[in-house]
Amino acid sequence: HVVKAYGKERDFKERFQKSSQDLRDSSLKVAAYNSLLWPAIGSVGALGILLVLWVGSREVINGDMSVGTLSACMLYLLRLQFPLIGLGWVISLIQRANVSVDRLLELESKYIVEHTELPTALEDLKNKATQLPIKLQSVSAKNLSFSFVEGQAALKNIDLKIEAGKWLGIVGPIGSGKTTLVQLLCGIYAPSPNMLFLNGKAKEEWNNDDWKRFFSYVPQDGFLFSTTIRKNIEMGRSNLSDATVEDVGTWSAFAKDLPQISHGYEALLGERGINLSGGQRQRVGLARALLAKAQLLCLDDTLSALDPETESEVLGNLRQRFSDATVVIVSHRYSSMQYCDEVIYLDKGLVTERGKHEQLIHAGGAYSKVWERQQLSQSLKEV
């Protein structure tokens, strides 16, 4: 879609054709070498036998070697050929494997985040399975700072505390660090020691997987797999949840779009859910998170593709159905902040304003100015 929107079909077609031609040339070259390999091996073996026969026959004629010795020598030579050929084949496989391992190690060094080792003993797994889930009491950040690039802080000295059952709203201009803060809370990135705490216990004291079990993270553009809508939603199912796909579909306001979708929840999605609209993809992602029913739900601009009425419906459903849940909402639409118990305004990685929605409106700061612009824009749309 992006290529078509910018009229770059010809450029990308030429690049693809060049890559295809390079691959074709390389494949033909490999095929040519392979086609020559076995005849060459056979020829070398045949030349060896001929050489032994020529030299050995002269020795037999001169009386220096018996016919039996010559026959035994030729037989040994024939029996040695195939092990040597096999040895060469194994060496070529080892070389290919070395190249593949080097590529995997390069990927691992660049992209794979170090994970806390999972318990390997069966008894540990059984004990963990029988333990009652720990109840979330609070999540807090103390002097939280984070940088992707040294010397360029994405977040600076963030202090906040999210009590169980409370809703926190995070707003601010683009690039202010909202998504980074949410991903730090969810354990996607690792902060410095003694900056993040869950139930008063520092993050580094938790097993990384145990920490993540408290959170459901719903990004703005969640990934949908090429399978049915039902299976996409069920991916996040947890033993803690008794809800059905139909329930969470209703709560996320996706169910009202089902009459427009052939086969409903059994509809097969294309790559990344391409046959759904942006708002429908977001609501499927939200339904997936609701079905998992983690104790802290993080919505990272999850409702950006919805109209204000549908967004209000979804948030109202969450307030009603999950009144005891802890929710963090990141949004550029400030009307959603009225559902939050506290709102923080981020600017260049710093918390510059905080308070309830109504308090920030009357404070006359940056939050109030953005709110007024959004209200004016909405009024003009209605006219």
C-alpha positions, -999 to 999 in steps of 0.1 A, spaced: 0 0 0 28 24 8 46 16 -24 15 23 -44 7 55 -25 40 70 -35 40 57 -71 72 37 -66 60 4 -83 86 7 -111 115 13 -87 106 -16 -65 100 -38 -95 134 -31 -108 150 -38 -74 131 -70 -71 141 -81 -107 177 -73 -100 176 -94 -68 158 -122 -86 185 -121 -114 213 -123 -88 196 -152 -72 191 -169 -105 228 -164 -115 240 -177 -82 217 -208 -84 228 -216 -119 264 -213 -109 258 -237 -79 239 -261 -102 268 -260 -127 293 -269 -100 271 -297 -87 267 -311 -122 304 -312 -127 312 -326 -92 301 -362 -95 315 -367 -131 348 -352 -119 349 -376 -89 341 -406 -111 367 -395 -136 394 -391 -110 385 -426 -95 386 -441 -130 420 -425 -138 434 -438 -105 423 -474 -114 438 -471 -149 470 -458 -134 472 -487 -109 464 -512 -137 490 -497 -160 518 -496 -135 507 -529 -119 505 -548 -151 541 -538 -160 551 -551 -125 533 -584 -132 549 -588 -166 584 -582 -151 576 -608 -124 579 -583 -95 542 -586 -85 516 -614 -86 482 -611 -102 466 -616 -68 484 -587 -53 474 -564 -82 438 -576 -79 438 -569 -41 453 -534 -47 426 -525 -72 398 -539 -49 411 -518 -20 412 -487 -42 376 -493 -53 365 -497 -17 383 -465 -6 366 -443 -32 331 -441 -17 343 -434 19 365 -406 6 336 -392 -15 314 -394 16 340 -376 37 341 -347 12 303 -345 12 303 -343 51 330 -316 50 308 -295 26 278 -299 50 300 -287 79 310 -257 59 274 -248 51 265 -253 88 292 -230 99 279 -202 76 244 -207 90 256 -207 126 275 -174 119 243 -158 106 223 -170 136 249 -158 161 248 -124 143 211 -122 147 213 -133 183 238 -106 192 217 -79 176 181 -87 183 177 -113 210 172 -99 245 188 -119 273 161 -139 292 161 -151 327 165 -189 326 132 -208 330 132 -236 356 142 -269 341 133 -293 369 99 -309 365 92 -305 403 98 -267 400 73 -265 372 47 -284 392 52 -262 422 49 -231 402 17 -244 385 0 -250 419 9 -216 434 -19 -191 437 -14 -160 415 1 -130 433 -24 -102 436 -13 -69 421 -11 -42 447 8 -14 430 33 -6 403 57 23 408 86 41 392 112 61 412 135 84 394 130 64 363 153 74 334 160 55 302 180 60 270 182 42 237 212 61 227 238 73 251 235 109 259 199 111 245 174 104 273 140 91 263 127 95 299 140 116 327 134 112 364 98 98 362 81 93 395 47 76 396 26 50 414 -3 31 400 -25 15 427 -44 -16 420 -78 -8 404 -68 27 394 -66 41 358 -36 61 347 -36 83 316 -5 92 297 -5 120 272 19 143 255 33 153 221 48 128 196 82 116 207 77 126 244 83 90 257 48 77 262 53 43 245 87 39 260 73 44 295 45 18 289 70 -7 274 93 -3 304 64 -10 327 55 -42 307 90 -55 309 97 -51 272 128 -30 280 149 -33 311 156 -1 331 185 4 355 182 -12 389 159 2 416 138 22 392 107 0 387 88 -17 415 59 -41 416 42 -47 450 72 -28 465 97 -53 450 123 -41 425 120 -54 390 154 -70 390 143 -92 419 114 -107 398 117 -134 372 112 -116 339 84 -140 329 66 -136 362 68 -98 359 52 -100 324 23 -122 335 9 -92 354 6 -71 321 -14 -72 289 1 -48 264 -20 -37 234 0 -16 209 -15 8 184 -9 -16 155 -11 -51 170 1 -81 149 -27 -103 136 -18 -138 122 -31 -154 90 -57 -175 107 -93 -170 119 -104 -141 140 -113 -165 168 -78 -180 169 -63 -146 168 -83 -136 199 -77 -169 217 -39 -165 215 -40 -146 248 -62 -170 267 -53 -175 303 -65 -200 329 -76 -170 350 -103 -160 325 -137 -176 322 -147 -151 294 -155 -163 259 -145 -149 226 -180 -136 222 -179 -118 255 -147 -100 248 -158 -92 213 -188 -74 228 -168 -56 254 -143 -44 227 -172 -33 205 -159 -56 177 -191 -77 178 -212 -50 162 -191 -52 131 -196 -90 127 -227 -86 103 -203 -70 78 -178 -99 80 -185 -132 62 -183 -162 86 -180 -139 117 -153 -151 141 -144 -180 118 -134 -155 90 -99 -162 78 -76 -131 79 -50 -123 54 -14 -113 63 -14 -90 93 -52 -89 92 -52 -70 59 -89 -77 52 -100 -58 84 -101 -20 88 -76 -3 112 -102 1 139 -113 -36 136 -77 -47 139 -73 -26 170 -104 -41 186 -94 -76 178 -61 -69 196 -80 -54 225 -103 -85 227 -72 -107 228 -58 -88 258 -92 -88 276 -94 -126 272 -60 -130 287 -73 -109 317 -40 -98 331 -41 -77 362 -28 -46 345 -40 -36 310 -18 -12 290 -35 5 260 -8 22 239 -30 44 217 -50 13 210 -82 32 201 -67 58 178 -85 44 147 -119 45 163 -144 73 161 -151 91 194 -184 74 199 -170 39 196 -140 48 217 -163 61 245 -183 28 242 -152 7 246 -139 26 276 -173 26 292 -175 -12 288 -140 -15 303 -151 6 333 -182 -14 338 -169 -50 332 -134 -45 346 -141 -22 375 -113 -38 396 -87 -39 368 -57 -16 367 -54 2 334 -28 25 317 -41 44 287 -18 62 262 -38 84 239 -36 115 217 -74 119 222 -78 137 255 -115 128 258 -104 93 269 -86 108 299 -119 116 317 -121 79 326 -87 80 344 -80 86 381 -48 104 373 -33 119 341 4 127 335 16 149 307 50 140 292 71 165 273 106 155 261 107 126 286 97 147 316 64 148 335 54 184 333 18 182 345 -2 157 365 -36 155 381 -72 146 372 -86 154 338 -108 183 351 -79 197 372 -56 199 342 -82 215 320 -85 244 345 -48 246 351 -42 265 319 -11 245 309 -2 226 278 -28 199 285 -55 226 286 -45 241 253 -45 208 235 -79 199 250 -93 232 237 -80 226 202 -94 191 201 -128 203 214 -129 230 187 -119 205 160 -147 182 171 -172 210 171 -162 219 135 -166 183 124 -201 181 139 -211 213 120 
